[in-house]
Amino acid sequence: MLDVTFYHNPDCGTSRNTLALIRHAGVEPQVIEYLKTPPTKGVLQDLIARMGMTVRDAMRERGTPFKDLGLDDATLTDDDLLDAMMVHPILINRPIVVTPDRVKLCRPSETVLDLLSSVPPGDFHKDDGTAFLTDERIEPGPELVDALMATHLLVDDLQGADRTFFRFRLLGGDVIGYGGFELYGRDVLLRSMAVGPEHRGKGIGRNMALLLMSRAFDEGGRQAYALTTTAAPFFERIGFRPLDRANAPASIAATRQAAGLCPSSATLLTRRITL
């Protein structure tokens, strides 16, 4: 059986869901409630390095004293930030999952599947009732084109080295949607998000967007953008805010969608990508 160590905060929904998914896969991890038993500074530093993250990226801001402690000061060193995490373990983002080969901050919960040897059998749901998803990279072929055309989304700009697309399934195997992003350094344009008609209104779109942003984060993306004529309320519900298109970074303004394919009436929205 896979040897897994799980740094857990039972008050965190993402942490609870990730632990439930690991157990659904038939694995019983060693659970460490890190608020009660925090890792040493050296262990935490090693975990962050093995995750391939910066110390700042591994810090949690929401629901913590991050702002009150002035930790948004860009002049603080990694050592300063680690010291703050030792005094206030709530600043350690969660859940951190450790296997013999990898360490990963599993946000959203589905990303723990990257560490497991197989996808758990059968559909499974989070504690808010939304379904767990799997994602797989696909080429922008006829399958994607048909799905996007069925939902009246753009198909004229699918080709390009900076574009990545995914097929999303329930754990039981049913295809429920598609999505992708264009990556330009730290800037990410979310695009081509299509959910099958029978799966709408079930939180699938939100979970897809979070997975897409997590995948973009792994590749260096830190600021997400979206252009839409109809879905601005959806993006605002997941933390995006409208941005005047005149203030778009050059990388986003130069995309085919922003430069001409989307009408001038399309809303541009943005949010910072954090895990």
MOSULQUI-V111507 format. One record per residue. N is the residue number from 0. PHI is phi in radians with two decimals (999 if undefined). OMEGA is omega as a letter, one per 30 degrees, with the letter a starting at -180 (999 if undefined). D_CENTER is the distance of its C-alpha to the mean C-alpha in whole Angstrom. Layout:
# MOSULQUI-V111507
n=N phi=PHI omega=OMEGA d_center=D_CENTER
n=N phi=PHI omega=OMEGA d_center=D_CENTER
This chain:
# MOSULQUI-V111507
n=0 phi=999 omega=a d_center=27
n=1 phi=-1.09 omega=l d_center=24
n=2 phi=-1.53 omega=a d_center=25
n=3 phi=-2.24 omega=l d_center=21
n=4 phi=-1.93 omega=a d_center=21
n=5 phi=-2.22 omega=l d_center=19
n=6 phi=-1.52 omega=a d_center=19
n=7 phi=-2.08 omega=l d_center=18
n=8 phi=-2.11 omega=a d_center=19
n=9 phi=-1.12 omega=l d_center=20
n=10 phi=-1.46 omega=a d_center=20
n=11 phi=-1.74 omega=l d_center=16
n=12 phi=-1.07 omega=l d_center=15
n=13 phi=-1.09 omega=l d_center=12
n=14 phi=-1.14 omega=l d_center=14
n=15 phi=-1.08 omega=a d_center=17
n=16 phi=-1.17 omega=l d_center=15
n=17 phi=-1.13 omega=l d_center=13
n=18 phi=-1.10 omega=l d_center=17
n=19 phi=-1.10 omega=a d_center=18
n=20 phi=-1.20 omega=l d_center=17
n=21 phi=-1.06 omega=a d_center=18
n=22 phi=-1.19 omega=l d_center=21
n=23 phi=-1.08 omega=l d_center=21
n=24 phi=-1.43 omega=l d_center=21
n=25 phi=1.49 omega=a d_center=24
n=26 phi=-1.97 omega=l d_center=23
n=27 phi=-1.89 omega=a d_center=24
n=28 phi=-1.42 omega=l d_center=23
n=29 phi=-1.39 omega=a d_center=25
n=30 phi=-1.70 omega=l d_center=23
n=31 phi=-2.03 omega=l d_center=23
n=32 phi=-1.40 omega=a d_center=23
n=33 phi=-1.22 omega=l d_center=22
n=34 phi=-1.25 omega=l d_center=24
n=35 phi=-1.55 omega=a d_center=27
n=36 phi=-2.28 omega=a d_center=27
n=37 phi=-1.20 omega=l d_center=25
n=38 phi=-1.18 omega=l d_center=25
n=39 phi=-1.19 omega=l d_center=27
n=40 phi=-1.02 omega=a d_center=26
n=41 phi=-1.13 omega=l d_center=27
n=42 phi=-1.12 omega=a d_center=25
n=43 phi=-1.09 omega=l d_center=22
n=44 phi=-1.06 omega=l d_center=22
n=45 phi=-1.16 omega=l d_center=23
n=46 phi=-1.06 omega=a d_center=19
n=47 phi=-1.11 omega=l d_center=17
n=48 phi=-1.10 omega=a d_center=19
n=49 phi=-1.20 omega=l d_center=19
n=50 phi=-1.33 omega=a d_center=15
n=51 phi=1.28 omega=a d_center=16
n=52 phi=-1.95 omega=l d_center=14
n=53 phi=-1.46 omega=l d_center=17
n=54 phi=-1.05 omega=a d_center=18
n=55 phi=-1.10 omega=l d_center=17
n=56 phi=-1.12 omega=a d_center=13
n=57 phi=-1.53 omega=a d_center=14
n=58 phi=-1.56 omega=l d_center=15
n=59 phi=-1.69 omega=a d_center=14
n=60 phi=-1.76 omega=a d_center=16
n=61 phi=-1.19 omega=l d_center=16
n=62 phi=1.29 omega=a d_center=19
n=63 phi=-2.34 omega=l d_center=20
n=64 phi=-1.44 omega=a d_center=23
n=65 phi=-0.90 omega=a d_center=21
n=66 phi=-1.20 omega=a d_center=23
n=67 phi=-1.05 omega=a d_center=26
n=68 phi=-1.50 omega=l d_center=26
n=69 phi=1.23 omega=a d_center=26
n=70 phi=-1.36 omega=l d_center=23
n=71 phi=-1.42 omega=l d_center=22
n=72 phi=-1.20 omega=a d_center=25
n=73 phi=-1.17 omega=a d_center=24
n=74 phi=-1.45 omega=l d_center=27
n=75 phi=-1.17 omega=l d_center=26
n=76 phi=-1.49 omega=l d_center=26
n=77 phi=-1.00 omega=l d_center=24
n=78 phi=-1.11 omega=l d_center=27
n=79 phi=-1.06 omega=a d_center=27
n=80 phi=-1.18 omega=l d_center=23
n=81 phi=-1.10 omega=l d_center=24
n=82 phi=-1.07 omega=l d_center=27
n=83 phi=-1.13 omega=l d_center=25
n=84 phi=-1.21 omega=l d_center=23
n=85 phi=-1.22 omega=a d_center=26
n=86 phi=-1.31 omega=a d_center=28
n=87 phi=-2.22 omega=a d_center=25
n=88 phi=-1.03 omega=l d_center=22
n=89 phi=-1.07 omega=l d_center=20
n=90 phi=-1.30 omega=l d_center=19
n=91 phi=-1.37 omega=a d_center=17
n=92 phi=-1.20 omega=a d_center=14
n=93 phi=-2.53 omega=f d_center=13
n=94 phi=-1.61 omega=l d_center=13
n=95 phi=-1.65 omega=a d_center=14
n=96 phi=-2.05 omega=a d_center=16
n=97 phi=-2.08 omega=l d_center=18
n=98 phi=-2.11 omega=l d_center=20
n=99 phi=-0.99 omega=a d_center=23
n=100 phi=-1.80 omega=a d_center=21
n=101 phi=-2.54 omega=l d_center=18
n=102 phi=-2.28 omega=a d_center=16
n=103 phi=-2.54 omega=l d_center=12
n=104 phi=-1.45 omega=a d_center=10
n=105 phi=-1.65 omega=l d_center=9
n=106 phi=-2.34 omega=f d_center=6
n=107 phi=-1.23 omega=a d_center=5
n=108 phi=-0.99 omega=a d_center=9
n=109 phi=-1.03 omega=a d_center=9
n=110 phi=-1.19 omega=l d_center=8
n=111 phi=-1.15 omega=l d_center=12
n=112 phi=-1.09 omega=l d_center=13
n=113 phi=-1.10 omega=a d_center=13
n=114 phi=-1.70 omega=a d_center=16
n=115 phi=-1.60 omega=a d_center=18
n=116 phi=-1.32 omega=l d_center=21
n=117 phi=-2.67 omega=l d_center=20
n=118 phi=-1.32 omega=l d_center=18
n=119 phi=-1.01 omega=a d_center=20
n=120 phi=-1.32 omega=l d_center=23
n=121 phi=1.42 omega=l d_center=23
n=122 phi=-1.08 omega=a d_center=20
n=123 phi=-2.60 omega=a d_center=19
n=124 phi=-2.18 omega=l d_center=18
n=125 phi=-1.32 omega=a d_center=16
n=126 phi=-1.26 omega=l d_center=18
n=127 phi=-1.66 omega=l d_center=17
n=128 phi=1.60 omega=l d_center=19
n=129 phi=-1.42 omega=a d_center=16
n=130 phi=-1.41 omega=l d_center=15
n=131 phi=-1.20 omega=a d_center=13
n=132 phi=-2.12 omega=l d_center=12
n=133 phi=-2.04 omega=l d_center=12
n=134 phi=-2.23 omega=l d_center=12
n=135 phi=-2.46 omega=l d_center=14
n=136 phi=-1.21 omega=l d_center=15
n=137 phi=-2.35 omega=l d_center=18
n=138 phi=-1.45 omega=a d_center=21
n=139 phi=-1.36 omega=a d_center=21
n=140 phi=-1.72 omega=a d_center=24
n=141 phi=-0.99 omega=l d_center=26
n=142 phi=-1.03 omega=l d_center=24
n=143 phi=-1.19 omega=l d_center=21
n=144 phi=-1.01 omega=a d_center=24
n=145 phi=-1.07 omega=a d_center=26
n=146 phi=-1.15 omega=a d_center=22
n=147 phi=-1.26 omega=l d_center=22
n=148 phi=-1.13 omega=l d_center=26
n=149 phi=-1.14 omega=l d_center=26
n=150 phi=-1.93 omega=l d_center=23
n=151 phi=1.08 omega=l d_center=25
n=152 phi=-1.80 omega=a d_center=22
n=153 phi=-1.15 omega=l d_center=23
n=154 phi=-2.25 omega=a d_center=24
n=155 phi=-1.47 omega=a d_center=26
n=156 phi=-2.32 omega=a d_center=24
n=157 phi=-1.43 omega=a d_center=22
n=158 phi=-1.51 omega=l d_center=23
n=159 phi=2.70 omega=a d_center=22
n=160 phi=-1.16 omega=a d_center=21
n=161 phi=-1.55 omega=a d_center=18
n=162 phi=-1.88 omega=l d_center=17
n=163 phi=-2.30 omega=a d_center=14
n=164 phi=-2.20 omega=a d_center=14
n=165 phi=-2.35 omega=l d_center=13
n=166 phi=-1.79 omega=a d_center=15
n=167 phi=-1.95 omega=l d_center=14
n=168 phi=-2.27 omega=l d_center=16
n=169 phi=-1.26 omega=a d_center=17
n=170 phi=-1.07 omega=l d_center=18
n=171 phi=-1.29 omega=l d_center=21
n=172 phi=2.02 omega=a d_center=21
n=173 phi=-1.16 omega=l d_center=21
n=174 phi=-1.28 omega=a d_center=19
n=175 phi=-2.12 omega=l d_center=18
n=176 phi=3.04 omega=a d_center=16
n=177 phi=-2.45 omega=l d_center=15
n=178 phi=-3.00 omega=l d_center=13
n=179 phi=-2.88 omega=l d_center=12
n=180 phi=-2.67 omega=l d_center=12
n=181 phi=-1.93 omega=a d_center=15
n=182 phi=-1.95 omega=l d_center=14
n=183 phi=-2.27 omega=a d_center=17
n=184 phi=1.16 omega=l d_center=17
n=185 phi=-1.50 omega=a d_center=14
n=186 phi=-1.65 omega=a d_center=15
n=187 phi=-2.32 omega=l d_center=12
n=188 phi=-1.76 omega=l d_center=14
n=189 phi=-1.26 omega=a d_center=12
n=190 phi=-2.78 omega=l d_center=15
n=191 phi=0.99 omega=l d_center=16
n=192 phi=-1.54 omega=a d_center=14
n=193 phi=-2.30 omega=l d_center=17
n=194 phi=-1.94 omega=l d_center=17
n=195 phi=-0.98 omega=a d_center=21
n=196 phi=-0.92 omega=a d_center=23
n=197 phi=-1.30 omega=a d_center=24
n=198 phi=-1.92 omega=a d_center=20
n=199 phi=-1.35 omega=l d_center=20
n=200 phi=1.32 omega=a d_center=20
n=201 phi=-2.11 omega=a d_center=18
n=202 phi=1.42 omega=a d_center=15
n=203 phi=-1.14 omega=a d_center=14
n=204 phi=-1.04 omega=l d_center=13
n=205 phi=-1.06 omega=a d_center=10
n=206 phi=-1.14 omega=l d_center=9
n=207 phi=-1.10 omega=a d_center=9
n=208 phi=-1.09 omega=l d_center=7
n=209 phi=-1.13 omega=l d_center=4
n=210 phi=-1.13 omega=l d_center=4
n=211 phi=-1.06 omega=a d_center=6
n=212 phi=-1.18 omega=l d_center=4
n=213 phi=-1.12 omega=l d_center=3
n=214 phi=-1.12 omega=l d_center=6
n=215 phi=-1.17 omega=l d_center=8
n=216 phi=-1.02 omega=a d_center=7
n=217 phi=-1.06 omega=a d_center=9
n=218 phi=-1.76 omega=l d_center=11
n=219 phi=1.85 omega=l d_center=12
n=220 phi=-1.22 omega=a d_center=11
n=221 phi=-2.31 omega=l d_center=11
n=222 phi=-2.34 omega=a d_center=12
n=223 phi=-1.73 omega=l d_center=11
n=224 phi=-2.34 omega=l d_center=14
n=225 phi=-2.57 omega=l d_center=15
n=226 phi=-1.97 omega=a d_center=19
n=227 phi=-2.67 omega=l d_center=20
n=228 phi=-1.75 omega=a d_center=24
n=229 phi=-2.30 omega=a d_center=23
n=230 phi=-1.90 omega=a d_center=19
n=231 phi=-0.99 omega=l d_center=19
n=232 phi=-1.05 omega=l d_center=19
n=233 phi=-1.07 omega=a d_center=16
n=234 phi=-1.15 omega=l d_center=14
n=235 phi=-1.14 omega=l d_center=16
n=236 phi=-1.14 omega=a d_center=15
n=237 phi=-1.86 omega=l d_center=12
n=238 phi=1.74 omega=l d_center=13
n=239 phi=-1.39 omega=l d_center=14
n=240 phi=-2.28 omega=l d_center=18
n=241 phi=-1.06 omega=l d_center=20
n=242 phi=-2.34 omega=l d_center=21
n=243 phi=-0.99 omega=a d_center=25
n=244 phi=-1.07 omega=l d_center=25
n=245 phi=-1.16 omega=a d_center=27
n=246 phi=-1.75 omega=l d_center=25
n=247 phi=-1.17 omega=l d_center=22
n=248 phi=-1.09 omega=a d_center=22
n=249 phi=-0.98 omega=a d_center=24
n=250 phi=-1.09 omega=a d_center=21
n=251 phi=-1.38 omega=l d_center=20
n=252 phi=-1.06 omega=a d_center=23
n=253 phi=-1.49 omega=l d_center=25
n=254 phi=-1.12 omega=a d_center=22
n=255 phi=-1.10 omega=l d_center=24
n=256 phi=-1.12 omega=a d_center=23
n=257 phi=-1.25 omega=a d_center=23
n=258 phi=-1.44 omega=a d_center=27
n=259 phi=3.11 omega=a d_center=28
n=260 phi=-1.21 omega=l d_center=27
n=261 phi=-1.50 omega=l d_center=25
n=262 phi=-1.15 omega=a d_center=28
n=263 phi=-1.11 omega=l d_center=29
n=264 phi=-1.39 omega=a d_center=28
n=265 phi=-1.13 omega=l d_center=24
n=266 phi=-1.54 omega=l d_center=22
n=267 phi=-1.71 omega=l d_center=20
n=268 phi=-2.24 omega=a d_center=17
n=269 phi=-2.60 omega=l d_center=15
n=270 phi=-2.72 omega=l d_center=12
n=271 phi=-1.28 omega=l d_center=11
n=272 phi=-1.60 omega=l d_center=8
n=273 phi=-2.28 omega=l d_center=8
n=274 phi=-1.70 omega=999 d_center=6
